[in-house]
Amino acid sequence: MLKEIIIAFQSYSRAHHFITKHKLWKWILIPGILNTILFCVGIYFFLDSSDTAVTWLSHFIGVERWLHHQQSAALSFLFMMGGIMVRLVLVFFYFSLFKYLFLIIGSPLFAYLSQQTEALINGKEYTFQLDLVLHDMRRGIRLALRNSLWQTVYTVSILILSFFPLIGWITPVICIFVESYYYRFSMLDYSCQRHNLTPSASISYIAQHKGLAIGNGLVLFIPIFGWVLAPSYAVIAATISLYHQNLE
């Protein structure tokens, strides 16, 4: 898996050279800026509402009163850290739902970019085919909905785990890996589809190469780059990373 994560990271460098060489910047910057604006507005309102929800829950179950009676600095510290972890997991959960919405909305662009990238790699002139883009888009939307459901199941489990002291402190890290895997799953599937893999075969293939999806998704958490450039960059990087793979 580590080798595949490294390959996925290296594919971003190749993607940068590819984008520069073929002058694809307009397909990178416009959706990236739109993604950043929508995300910043959404996260502003979500942070306020999530903090209110966690504070209300704490008062409802009487954690603060109980800690006041215990008068234990160690217990107060553990529960304070637990509250931070819960908030972080909730933020990641919102982050994932937002990205799936953006993935569904941007599926025509991502399908087009993936097709154009492979055509350019093969030295061919890309011919726009609306029916092919629509087919890729429909499959991409179905896969995004499927992945969002599974990620929600795992995130709820991680959220429950985050309430436990000490062990709950690692939940944000787990969330990052789960988030990276499921979100970038869709980016890799565009290439799998062009190699005639059925949805079930694509799911099986990517599950066997988790490192490619995780490595492709970890870049998303790099400030600025991950917010503005990563969505379209990821499609091109995923296409490049899978180009030389055996997809049969």
VMD Tcl script that draws the C-alpha trace (Angstrom):
set ca {
  {0.00 0.00 0.00}
  {2.83 2.41 0.85}
  {4.29 1.96 -2.64}
  {0.93 2.82 -4.21}
  {0.57 5.90 -1.99}
  {3.99 7.09 -3.21}
  {2.96 6.42 -6.83}
  {-0.22 8.46 -6.27}
  {1.82 11.36 -4.84}
  {4.24 11.24 -7.78}
  {1.32 11.31 -10.22}
  {0.50 14.85 -9.02}
  {3.91 16.02 -10.20}
  {3.29 14.36 -13.55}
  {-0.18 15.90 -13.62}
  {1.32 19.38 -13.11}
  {3.66 18.96 -16.08}
  {0.82 17.49 -18.12}
  {-1.52 20.41 -17.33}
  {1.19 22.95 -18.15}
  {2.15 21.22 -21.39}
  {-1.41 20.96 -22.70}
  {-2.62 24.31 -21.29}
  {-5.46 22.88 -19.21}
  {-5.41 25.56 -16.53}
  {-8.90 26.87 -17.21}
  {-10.28 23.41 -16.37}
  {-8.37 23.51 -13.07}
  {-8.78 27.05 -11.75}
  {-12.47 27.79 -12.46}
  {-13.96 24.74 -10.68}
  {-11.27 25.04 -7.99}
  {-12.18 28.64 -7.13}
  {-15.89 27.79 -7.13}
  {-15.22 24.81 -4.85}
  {-13.25 26.99 -2.43}
  {-15.93 29.70 -2.20}
  {-18.73 27.20 -1.60}
  {-16.66 25.28 0.95}
  {-15.66 28.37 2.96}
  {-19.26 29.58 3.15}
  {-20.49 26.12 4.14}
  {-17.81 25.49 6.76}
  {-18.51 28.86 8.40}
  {-22.12 27.95 9.08}
  {-21.31 24.33 9.93}
  {-18.67 25.16 12.55}
  {-21.11 27.37 14.40}
  {-23.93 24.82 14.31}
  {-21.69 21.85 15.23}
  {-20.23 23.73 18.21}
  {-23.74 24.54 19.41}
  {-24.78 20.88 19.02}
  {-21.79 19.53 20.98}
  {-22.27 22.13 23.74}
  {-25.98 21.29 24.00}
  {-25.24 17.56 24.19}
  {-22.66 18.17 26.92}
  {-25.19 20.13 29.00}
  {-27.95 17.60 28.30}
  {-26.02 14.60 29.64}
  {-24.53 16.65 32.48}
  {-20.85 16.17 31.69}
  {-19.82 19.61 32.92}
  {-21.72 19.25 36.22}
  {-20.22 15.82 36.77}
  {-16.70 17.07 36.08}
  {-17.27 20.02 38.45}
  {-18.17 17.62 41.27}
  {-15.21 15.35 40.52}
  {-12.74 18.27 40.58}
  {-10.17 16.21 38.67}
  {-7.80 18.00 36.33}
  {-6.98 14.72 34.56}
  {-10.65 13.92 33.86}
  {-11.31 17.48 32.71}
  {-8.38 17.24 30.30}
  {-9.55 13.88 28.92}
  {-13.09 15.12 28.30}
  {-11.82 18.38 26.81}
  {-9.72 16.39 24.34}
  {-12.70 14.15 23.65}
  {-14.82 17.20 22.81}
  {-12.16 18.42 20.39}
  {-12.02 15.01 18.70}
  {-15.82 14.89 18.36}
  {-15.81 18.33 16.73}
  {-13.04 17.29 14.34}
  {-14.87 14.13 13.30}
  {-18.04 16.18 12.69}
  {-16.04 18.61 10.55}
  {-14.63 15.74 8.49}
  {-18.15 14.35 8.12}
  {-19.43 17.66 6.79}
  {-16.34 17.93 4.58}
  {-17.12 14.54 3.03}
  {-20.80 15.35 2.38}
  {-19.83 18.66 0.77}
  {-17.24 17.00 -1.47}
  {-19.68 14.35 -2.66}
  {-22.15 17.07 -3.58}
  {-19.41 18.87 -5.51}
  {-18.36 15.56 -7.08}
  {-21.91 14.94 -8.33}
  {-22.29 18.50 -9.66}
  {-18.86 18.41 -11.30}
  {-19.16 14.88 -12.72}
  {-19.55 16.08 -16.37}
  {-16.30 18.07 -16.07}
  {-14.43 15.26 -14.32}
  {-15.58 12.69 -16.89}
  {-14.49 15.00 -19.70}
  {-11.08 15.69 -18.10}
  {-10.38 12.00 -17.55}
  {-11.23 11.14 -21.18}
  {-9.20 14.04 -22.55}
  {-6.21 13.16 -20.36}
  {-6.01 9.59 -21.60}
  {-6.46 10.71 -25.21}
  {-3.57 13.18 -24.86}
  {-1.38 10.55 -23.16}
  {-1.96 8.27 -26.15}
  {-1.09 11.13 -28.51}
  {-4.58 11.29 -29.95}
  {-6.80 14.27 -30.59}
  {-9.71 14.18 -28.21}
  {-13.13 14.09 -29.86}
  {-15.94 15.21 -27.59}
  {-18.70 12.60 -27.40}
  {-21.73 13.77 -25.44}
  {-23.24 10.29 -25.04}
  {-19.96 8.95 -23.62}
  {-19.64 11.86 -21.17}
  {-23.26 11.41 -20.06}
  {-22.68 7.69 -19.56}
  {-19.57 8.36 -17.46}
  {-21.47 11.04 -15.55}
  {-24.35 8.71 -14.64}
  {-21.99 6.02 -13.47}
  {-19.95 8.58 -11.52}
  {-23.07 9.86 -9.73}
  {-24.20 6.33 -8.80}
  {-20.74 5.50 -7.47}
  {-20.56 8.78 -5.52}
  {-23.89 8.03 -3.85}
  {-22.75 4.49 -3.03}
  {-19.46 5.72 -1.55}
  {-21.12 8.50 0.44}
  {-23.41 5.90 2.04}
  {-20.55 3.62 3.04}
  {-18.44 6.52 4.27}
  {-21.36 7.73 6.39}
  {-21.59 4.28 8.01}
  {-17.86 4.32 8.84}
  {-17.96 7.94 10.00}
  {-20.82 7.27 12.43}
  {-18.80 4.35 13.85}
  {-15.74 6.60 14.16}
  {-17.87 9.31 15.79}
  {-19.00 6.84 18.47}
  {-15.38 5.81 19.00}
  {-14.35 9.46 19.41}
  {-16.33 9.70 22.67}
  {-13.93 7.28 24.37}
  {-10.89 8.89 26.06}
  {-7.41 8.19 24.66}
  {-8.46 5.80 21.89}
  {-10.79 8.48 20.55}
  {-7.81 10.77 19.96}
  {-6.79 8.82 16.85}
  {-10.23 9.10 15.23}
  {-9.38 12.24 13.17}
  {-6.48 10.34 11.58}
  {-8.75 7.41 10.76}
  {-11.26 9.86 9.29}
  {-8.60 11.33 6.99}
  {-7.75 7.92 5.53}
  {-11.40 6.90 5.14}
  {-12.19 10.27 3.57}
  {-9.24 10.01 1.15}
  {-10.11 6.48 0.08}
  {-13.81 6.89 -0.62}
  {-13.71 10.31 -2.23}
  {-10.86 9.53 -4.65}
  {-12.47 6.21 -5.43}
  {-14.64 8.02 -7.96}
  {-11.67 9.70 -9.62}
  {-10.07 6.31 -10.30}
  {-13.30 4.76 -11.55}
  {-13.39 7.03 -14.63}
  {-10.27 5.23 -15.91}
  {-11.57 1.81 -14.86}
  {-14.71 2.39 -16.88}
  {-12.77 3.16 -20.06}
  {-11.00 -0.19 -19.64}
  {-14.43 -1.87 -19.72}
  {-14.54 -2.76 -16.03}
  {-18.06 -3.14 -14.69}
  {-18.93 -1.16 -11.54}
  {-18.47 -4.27 -9.37}
  {-15.15 -5.09 -11.05}
  {-14.02 -1.49 -10.59}
  {-14.94 -1.60 -6.89}
  {-12.99 -4.84 -6.49}
  {-9.95 -3.49 -8.37}
  {-9.74 -0.23 -6.40}
  {-10.26 -2.12 -3.14}
  {-7.16 -4.16 -4.02}
  {-5.22 -0.96 -4.74}
  {-6.31 1.18 -1.79}
  {-2.97 3.01 -1.75}
  {-3.69 4.71 -5.09}
  {-7.00 6.08 -3.82}
  {-5.66 7.07 -0.39}
  {-2.53 8.71 -1.81}
  {-4.59 10.58 -4.39}
  {-6.94 11.82 -1.66}
  {-4.39 12.82 0.99}
  {-3.30 15.75 -1.18}
  {-6.77 17.20 -0.61}
  {-5.77 18.10 2.95}
  {-2.89 20.34 1.87}
  {-4.02 23.94 2.60}
  {-4.81 26.14 -0.42}
  {-3.62 23.56 -2.99}
  {-6.02 20.93 -1.71}
  {-8.95 23.34 -1.72}
  {-8.41 25.19 -4.99}
  {-6.45 22.93 -7.33}
  {-6.95 19.38 -6.06}
  {-10.43 18.52 -7.44}
  {-9.48 18.67 -11.13}
  {-5.82 17.88 -10.46}
  {-6.96 14.66 -8.80}
  {-8.82 13.46 -11.90}
  {-5.76 13.96 -14.09}
  {-3.40 12.48 -11.48}
  {-5.68 9.45 -11.01}
  {-5.86 8.89 -14.77}
  {-2.08 9.06 -15.04}
  {-1.49 6.77 -12.04}
  {-3.80 4.10 -13.50}
  {-2.67 4.44 -17.12}
  {0.16 1.93 -16.83}
  {-1.70 -0.36 -14.41}
  {-3.07 -3.69 -15.53}
  {-6.83 -3.22 -15.35}
  {-7.81 -6.50 -16.87}
}
mol new
graphics top color blue
foreach p $ca { graphics top sphere $p radius 0.5 }
foreach p [lrange $ca 0 end-1] q [lrange $ca 1 end] { graphics top cylinder $p $q radius 0.2 }
display resetview
